[in-house]
Amino acid sequence: MADGVSDKTVSIFGSGEAAESSAAYETARAAGRAVAQAGFVVANGGYGGTMEASARGAKEAGGETVGVTCRIWRSQPNRWIDRVIETADLSERVDRLVELGTGGYVVLPGATGTLVELAIVWEKLCKGMMVWRPLVCVGDFWRPLIDMMKGQRPRGAKYVAVAADAGELARHLTGAEGVE
C-alpha cells in the first residue's frame, strides 16, 4: 500500500474531545485493543480523545498505529502513534483515512467530523464506489441516525453494522459476525 502502510488496516473514527477518565475513552481503548488483537493496524486522526484512546489500546495489545494529521491544526500527534501521515487539509485527511481502511472502519461516538467520516464511507459503499469492507459503529450512539437512514434507503442498511462492544466489533471485522 502507498506510504508503506499495511494493507490490513482498520480506520477508527471518533472524537478528539473525550477525557482519559471518560467511558468514551475506555470504549475507544477497548476498540483499539480488539482491532489490534484481530491482527489489524489501527489508523485514526492521530490526535487526542478517542483517537488517542484507540491508538493506546492498539499499542497496549502489541499492535501498530498510524495517525493521519492535518497541517491546518497545530496539535501534535498523540504519543501512541507509530507513524504519522500529514495531510494538507480536512478533505485530504478524510480521504486518506478512508483509503487506509482496507480492513474496515470503526465508528465511535463523535461529533460532526465523525459524522462526515461515517457518511462518506457509508455512501461510497452504497453507491459501489469502493470494495465492500466492514463498517461498524460501536454502541448505540449512531443507532438513531442509522435507523432513520434505513427508513430512507432500506437497501443501504446492509452496509453498516452496530456492535455492542469491542468483542462483537472484532467478530464483525473478521467476518465472524453478520451485518445487521
C-alpha positions, 0 to 999 in steps of 0.5 A, a space after each residue: 500500500 502507498 506510504 508503506 502502510 499495511 494493507 490490513 488496516 482498520 480506520 477508527 473514527 471518533 472524537 478528539 474531545 473525550 477525557 482519559 477518565 471518560 467511558 468514551 475513552 475506555 470504549 475507544 481503548 477497548 476498540 483499539 485493543 480488539 482491532 489490534 488483537 484481530 491482527 489489524 493496524 489501527 489508523 485514526 486522526 492521530 490526535 487526542 480523545 478517542 483517537 488517542 484512546 484507540 491508538 493506546 489500546 492498539 499499542 497496549 495489545 502489541 499492535 501498530 498505529 498510524 495517525 493521519 494529521 492535518 497541517 491546518 491544526 497545530 496539535 501534535 500527534 498523540 504519543 501512541 502513534 507509530 507513524 504519522 501521515 500529514 495531510 494538507 487539509 480536512 478533505 485530504 485527511 478524510 480521504 486518506 483515512 478512508 483509503 487506509 481502511 482496507 480492513 474496515 472502519 470503526 465508528 465511535 461516538 463523535 461529533 460532526 467530523 465523525 459524522 462526515 467520516 461515517 457518511 462518506 464511507 457509508 455512501 461510497 459503499 452504497 453507491 459501489 464506489 469502493 470494495 465492500 469492507 466492514 463498517 461498524 459503529 460501536 454502541 448505540 450512539 449512531 443507532 438513531 441516525 442509522 435507523 432513520 437512514 434505513 427508513 430512507 434507503 432500506 437497501 443501504 442498511 446492509 452496509 453498516 453494522 452496530 456492535 455492542 462492544 469491542 468483542 462483537 466489533 472484532 467478530 464483525 471485522 473478521 467476518 465472524 459476525 453478520 451485518 445487521 
